[in-house]
């Protein structure tokens, strides 16, 4: 875990994981049940900060999280 913010009952979390064999890093931003995946720390950190600010302002996050999930969510392969 890199950072964790809990405001107004909503938790936003920024994590990193490193694959030793592939030598790759993956960053995740989690908000409620939405998990977003990034290969670039800067993009993940900027989104994390943005979500934290929106939660502090008590914005409705459902539409924003759904749109972000379409862009950065991991799609299940059948």
Helices and strands as residue ranges (DSSP letters): E 3-7, E 10-19, E 24-31, E 34-38, H 41-56, H 62-72
